[in-house]
Amino acid sequence: MAGRRALLRLCAVAVLALAASPCGAQPYPSRPIKIIAPSSPGGITDFAARLAADYIGARSGQVVVVENRAGAGGAVGMEAVAKAPPDGYTLGSANTGDLIGGFLHTHLAFDPLKELLPVGLIGDAPQLLVVNAQVPAKTFQDFLAYARANPGKIAYGSAGTGSLMQIGAEQLARLAGLQLVHVPYRGAIPGITDMIAGRIQMMHISLNPTIAQIRAGTLRPLVVTDRERWTEHLPDVPTSVEAGLPEYQMAIWFGLVAPRGTPKPIVDQLNGYLRGMVADAQMRKRIVDAYLRPMSKTADEFAAFVVQDAPRWEKIIKASGAVAD
């Protein structure tokens, strides 16, 4: 009996040691992963979430589901991510606006820059200055001259007060010395509809929702707010640098974030999935076809990029006077 008890004790100790050791821990991921998209289905943030879910699910062997939680310009969904357990099983599909939300909202229940951890990038979208085709301006410089000659008579649309569309247009106004009138809408599409009808004259906007009208000739892109031309889609449209206003730059990134405190090995594993996705020819084509430019950084590089870029956004937002509350 004494020998049997000693053997049982030995077995118990071995089991406890195995459970406490790294070898005894379950490998990540061992259960379904959830990606929260802080928007309604159909937008670029939702697209990025579903693209990542497909790829991570296929490579990890686990189910990856996308949950849409729209509201407060993305703040509702991002707060849910920030408050989730930091175990790698709740992620967020985020864009630039989601992490700089603290500069726009005065009553957020969380700090995006402090409570969300950058995981990996998928791509970015340069912004455009687009005008109604009836506006008597064929070039960016033509438009600036026209707007200066008509102060307070040029109306621009946005997806709402505090949206990146408003911030971009106000940045243009400040840099170029323009007096523009802001007309906020509930989303980009109503604004595009009114721009086509001539009720407003311009928008600072992404290519995705305007490409059909640009191809049809009802809208005219005057400048891409970036350093390099967008050769895949708008090779003939000059950059803001070429057009003589180099400070007028704004590209919106899209990627995944996690709750702060998520273990680095898990973050690096997820980042590896995303970098593999961006390098995959078929997935890369899907990114380009969605009017994004594929981007790839390590998790550390992504985090450093967000930290370095935050002061620039804070300056732009404060100068614009935009508030999302």
C-alpha positions as CSV (number, residue, x, y, z in Angstrom):
1,M,0.0,0.0,0.0
2,A,2.8,2.4,0.9
3,G,4.4,1.7,-2.5
4,R,1.1,2.3,-4.3
5,R,0.5,5.6,-2.5
6,A,4.1,6.7,-3.4
7,L,3.4,5.8,-7.1
8,L,0.1,7.8,-7.1
9,R,1.9,10.8,-5.5
10,L,4.6,10.6,-8.2
11,C,2.0,10.5,-11.0
12,A,0.2,13.5,-9.5
13,V,3.4,15.5,-9.4
14,A,4.2,14.6,-13.0
15,V,0.7,15.6,-14.2
16,L,1.0,19.0,-12.3
17,A,4.4,19.6,-13.8
18,L,3.2,18.8,-17.3
19,A,0.3,21.2,-16.9
20,A,2.5,24.0,-15.6
21,S,5.1,23.6,-18.4
22,P,5.0,25.3,-21.8
23,C,4.7,21.8,-23.4
24,G,1.5,21.2,-21.4
25,A,-0.1,24.4,-22.6
26,Q,-2.6,24.3,-25.4
27,P,-1.1,25.7,-28.6
28,Y,-2.7,28.9,-30.0
29,P,-5.3,28.9,-31.4
30,S,-7.1,26.1,-29.8
31,R,-10.7,27.5,-30.2
32,P,-12.6,29.9,-32.5
33,I,-11.3,33.5,-33.0
34,K,-13.6,36.5,-33.3
35,I,-12.8,39.6,-35.3
36,I,-14.9,42.6,-34.5
37,A,-15.5,45.0,-37.4
38,P,-16.7,48.3,-36.0
39,S,-18.8,49.1,-39.0
40,S,-21.7,47.8,-41.0
41,P,-21.2,45.0,-43.5
42,G,-19.9,46.1,-46.9
43,G,-17.3,48.7,-46.2
44,I,-13.5,48.4,-46.4
45,T,-13.1,47.8,-42.7
46,D,-15.5,44.9,-43.0
47,F,-13.8,43.6,-46.1
48,A,-10.4,43.6,-44.3
49,A,-11.9,41.7,-41.4
50,R,-13.4,39.0,-43.7
51,L,-10.3,38.7,-45.8
52,A,-8.2,38.2,-42.6
53,A,-10.7,35.8,-41.2
54,D,-10.6,33.6,-44.4
55,Y,-6.8,33.5,-44.4
56,I,-6.2,33.0,-40.7
57,G,-8.9,30.4,-40.5
58,A,-7.4,28.4,-43.4
59,R,-3.9,28.6,-41.9
60,S,-4.7,28.0,-38.3
61,G,-7.3,25.3,-38.7
62,Q,-9.7,27.2,-36.5
63,V,-13.0,28.9,-37.2
64,V,-12.6,32.7,-37.4
65,V,-15.9,34.7,-37.3
66,V,-16.5,38.3,-38.1
67,E,-18.9,40.2,-35.8
68,N,-20.1,43.7,-37.0
69,R,-20.6,46.2,-34.2
70,A,-21.2,49.6,-35.7
71,G,-21.8,52.8,-33.8
72,A,-20.2,56.1,-32.7
73,G,-17.8,56.2,-35.7
74,G,-16.3,52.8,-34.8
75,A,-15.9,53.6,-31.1
76,V,-18.5,51.0,-30.0
77,G,-16.7,48.1,-31.7
78,M,-13.2,49.2,-30.7
79,E,-14.2,49.5,-27.0
80,A,-15.5,45.9,-27.2
81,V,-12.0,44.9,-28.4
82,A,-10.2,46.9,-25.8
83,K,-12.2,45.5,-23.0
84,A,-12.0,41.8,-24.2
85,P,-9.6,39.3,-22.5
86,P,-6.1,39.8,-23.9
87,D,-5.8,36.1,-25.0
88,G,-5.8,36.4,-28.8
89,Y,-9.3,35.2,-29.3
90,T,-10.9,38.7,-29.8
91,L,-9.4,40.9,-32.4
92,G,-10.5,44.1,-34.1
93,S,-10.5,45.2,-37.7
94,A,-9.3,48.7,-37.4
95,N,-8.3,51.7,-39.6
96,T,-6.5,54.9,-38.9
97,G,-9.6,56.6,-37.6
98,D,-10.2,54.0,-35.0
99,L,-6.8,54.6,-33.2
100,I,-6.9,58.4,-33.4
101,G,-10.5,58.5,-32.0
102,G,-9.2,59.9,-28.7
103,F,-8.4,63.1,-30.5
104,L,-11.9,63.4,-31.9
105,H,-14.1,62.1,-29.1
106,T,-14.1,64.0,-25.8
107,H,-16.0,61.3,-23.8
108,L,-14.6,58.0,-24.9
109,A,-14.8,55.2,-22.2
110,F,-11.3,54.0,-23.3
111,D,-8.1,55.3,-24.8
112,P,-7.5,53.6,-28.2
113,L,-3.8,54.4,-28.4
114,K,-3.2,52.9,-24.9
115,E,-5.7,50.1,-24.8
116,L,-5.4,48.7,-28.3
117,L,-2.4,46.8,-29.5
118,P,-1.4,47.0,-33.3
119,V,-1.1,43.4,-34.7
120,G,-0.6,43.7,-38.4
121,L,-1.4,45.6,-41.5
122,I,-3.4,44.6,-44.6
123,G,-3.2,47.8,-46.8
124,D,-3.8,51.5,-47.0
125,A,-6.0,53.8,-49.1
126,P,-4.7,57.1,-50.3
127,Q,-7.3,59.8,-50.3
128,L,-8.5,61.9,-53.3
129,L,-9.8,65.3,-53.9
130,V,-12.8,64.6,-56.1
131,V,-15.0,67.3,-57.7
132,N,-18.2,67.3,-59.7
133,A,-17.3,67.2,-63.4
134,Q,-19.2,70.5,-63.9
135,V,-16.8,72.4,-61.7
136,P,-14.6,74.6,-64.0
137,A,-11.3,73.1,-62.9
138,K,-9.4,70.5,-64.8
139,T,-6.4,70.5,-62.5
140,F,-5.7,70.8,-58.8
141,Q,-4.2,74.3,-59.3
142,D,-7.3,75.3,-61.3
143,F,-9.5,74.2,-58.4
144,L,-7.4,76.2,-55.9
145,A,-7.7,79.3,-58.0
146,Y,-11.4,78.8,-58.5
147,A,-12.0,78.2,-54.8
148,R,-10.0,81.3,-53.8
149,A,-12.0,83.4,-56.2
150,N,-15.3,82.1,-54.7
151,P,-14.8,82.1,-50.9
152,G,-17.6,80.5,-49.0
153,K,-19.3,79.2,-52.1
154,I,-17.6,75.8,-52.4
155,A,-19.4,73.1,-50.4
156,Y,-17.8,69.8,-49.6
157,G,-19.5,66.7,-48.2
158,S,-18.3,64.2,-45.6
159,A,-19.5,61.1,-43.9
160,G,-20.3,63.1,-40.8
161,T,-18.8,65.6,-38.4
162,G,-15.5,64.3,-37.1
163,S,-15.0,61.9,-40.0
164,L,-11.7,61.6,-41.8
165,M,-13.4,63.1,-44.8
166,Q,-14.0,66.3,-42.9
167,I,-10.6,66.3,-41.4
168,G,-8.9,65.9,-44.8
169,A,-11.0,68.7,-46.4
170,E,-10.3,71.0,-43.5
171,Q,-6.6,70.2,-43.8
172,L,-6.8,71.2,-47.5
173,A,-8.6,74.5,-46.6
174,R,-6.1,75.4,-43.9
175,L,-3.0,74.6,-46.1
176,A,-4.3,76.3,-49.2
177,G,-6.1,79.2,-47.6
178,L,-9.6,78.3,-48.7
179,Q,-13.0,79.1,-47.3
180,L,-15.1,75.9,-47.7
181,V,-18.6,75.0,-46.5
182,H,-19.0,71.7,-44.7
183,V,-22.1,69.6,-45.4
184,P,-22.1,66.5,-43.2
185,Y,-24.0,63.4,-44.3
186,R,-24.9,60.0,-42.7
187,G,-22.2,58.2,-44.6
188,A,-20.3,58.8,-47.9
189,I,-22.9,57.6,-50.4
190,P,-25.5,60.4,-49.8
191,G,-22.7,62.9,-50.2
192,I,-21.5,61.3,-53.5
193,T,-25.1,61.4,-54.7
194,D,-25.4,65.1,-54.0
195,M,-22.0,65.8,-55.5
196,I,-23.0,64.1,-58.8
197,A,-26.2,66.2,-58.7
198,G,-24.1,69.4,-58.2
199,R,-25.6,70.2,-54.8
200,I,-22.0,70.1,-53.4
201,Q,-18.8,70.6,-55.4
202,M,-16.1,68.4,-53.8
203,M,-15.2,65.6,-51.4
204,H,-12.0,64.4,-49.8
205,I,-12.6,60.7,-50.1
206,S,-11.3,57.2,-50.9
207,L,-11.3,55.7,-54.4
208,N,-13.5,52.7,-53.6
209,P,-16.9,54.5,-53.3
210,T,-16.2,56.9,-56.2
211,I,-14.5,54.7,-58.9
212,A,-17.7,54.0,-60.9
213,Q,-18.5,57.7,-61.1
214,I,-14.9,58.6,-62.0
215,R,-15.0,56.0,-64.8
216,A,-18.3,57.3,-66.0
217,G,-17.0,60.9,-66.1
218,T,-19.5,62.4,-63.6
219,L,-16.8,62.9,-61.0
220,R,-13.2,64.1,-61.6
221,P,-10.2,63.2,-59.4
222,L,-7.8,66.1,-59.2
223,V,-5.1,64.9,-56.8
224,V,-4.0,61.8,-54.8
225,T,-3.0,62.9,-51.3
226,D,0.3,60.9,-51.2
227,R,3.9,61.1,-52.2
228,E,3.7,58.5,-55.0
229,R,1.2,58.0,-57.9
230,W,-1.3,55.3,-57.6
231,T,-0.2,53.4,-60.7
232,E,-2.6,50.5,-60.3
233,H,-5.7,52.6,-60.5
234,L,-5.1,56.3,-61.1
235,P,-1.8,56.5,-63.0
236,D,-2.6,59.9,-64.6
237,V,-3.7,61.7,-61.4
238,P,-0.9,63.7,-59.8
239,T,0.1,63.5,-56.2
240,S,-0.2,66.4,-53.8
241,V,3.6,66.7,-53.9
242,E,3.5,67.0,-57.7
243,A,0.6,69.5,-57.4
244,G,2.5,71.8,-55.2
245,L,0.9,71.1,-51.8
246,P,3.2,68.4,-50.2
247,E,1.7,68.8,-46.7
248,Y,-1.7,67.7,-48.0
249,Q,-1.2,64.0,-47.5
250,M,-3.5,61.4,-46.0
251,A,-3.6,57.7,-46.5
252,I,-5.8,55.5,-44.3
253,W,-4.4,52.1,-43.2
254,F,-6.4,49.0,-42.5
255,G,-5.3,46.1,-40.2
256,L,-5.9,44.1,-37.1
257,V,-5.6,45.2,-33.4
258,A,-5.9,43.2,-30.2
259,P,-6.5,44.2,-26.5
260,R,-3.4,45.6,-24.9
261,G,-1.7,42.9,-22.9
262,T,-2.1,40.1,-25.5
263,P,1.0,37.9,-25.2
264,K,3.7,38.8,-27.8
265,P,4.1,35.3,-29.1
266,I,0.4,35.3,-30.0
267,V,0.6,38.8,-31.6
268,D,3.7,37.7,-33.6
269,Q,1.9,34.6,-34.8
270,L,-1.1,36.6,-35.9
271,N,1.2,39.1,-37.6
272,G,2.8,36.2,-39.4
273,Y,-0.5,35.2,-40.8
274,L,-1.2,38.7,-42.1
275,R,2.2,39.1,-43.6
276,G,1.7,35.7,-45.3
277,M,-1.6,36.9,-46.6
278,V,-0.2,40.1,-48.1
279,A,2.5,38.1,-49.8
280,D,0.1,35.5,-51.2
281,A,-0.5,36.4,-54.9
282,Q,-4.3,35.6,-54.9
283,M,-4.9,37.5,-51.6
284,R,-2.8,40.4,-52.7
285,K,-4.9,40.7,-55.9
286,R,-8.1,40.8,-53.7
287,I,-6.5,43.6,-51.7
288,V,-5.6,45.6,-54.8
289,D,-9.0,44.9,-56.4
290,A,-10.6,46.5,-53.3
291,Y,-8.7,49.7,-54.1
292,L,-6.2,49.3,-51.3
293,R,-2.4,49.2,-51.5
294,P,-1.0,46.1,-49.8
295,M,1.1,46.9,-46.7
296,S,3.2,44.6,-44.5
297,K,5.0,45.4,-41.3
298,T,6.0,43.4,-38.2
299,A,3.9,43.9,-35.1
300,D,6.7,46.0,-33.6
301,E,7.1,48.1,-36.8
302,F,3.3,48.6,-36.9
303,A,3.2,49.7,-33.3
304,A,6.1,52.1,-33.8
305,F,4.4,53.5,-36.9
306,V,1.2,54.2,-35.0
307,V,3.1,56.0,-32.2
308,Q,5.1,58.1,-34.6
309,D,2.1,59.1,-36.7
310,A,-0.2,60.0,-33.8
311,P,1.2,63.5,-33.1
312,R,0.7,64.4,-36.8
313,W,-2.9,63.4,-36.6
314,E,-3.5,65.2,-33.4
315,K,-2.1,68.4,-35.0
316,I,-4.3,68.0,-38.1
317,I,-7.5,67.3,-36.0
318,K,-6.9,70.2,-33.7
319,A,-6.3,72.5,-36.6
320,S,-9.5,71.3,-38.3
321,G,-11.6,71.9,-35.2
322,A,-13.4,68.6,-35.9
323,V,-15.2,66.9,-33.0
324,A,-17.0,63.5,-33.3
325,D,-19.2,63.7,-30.2
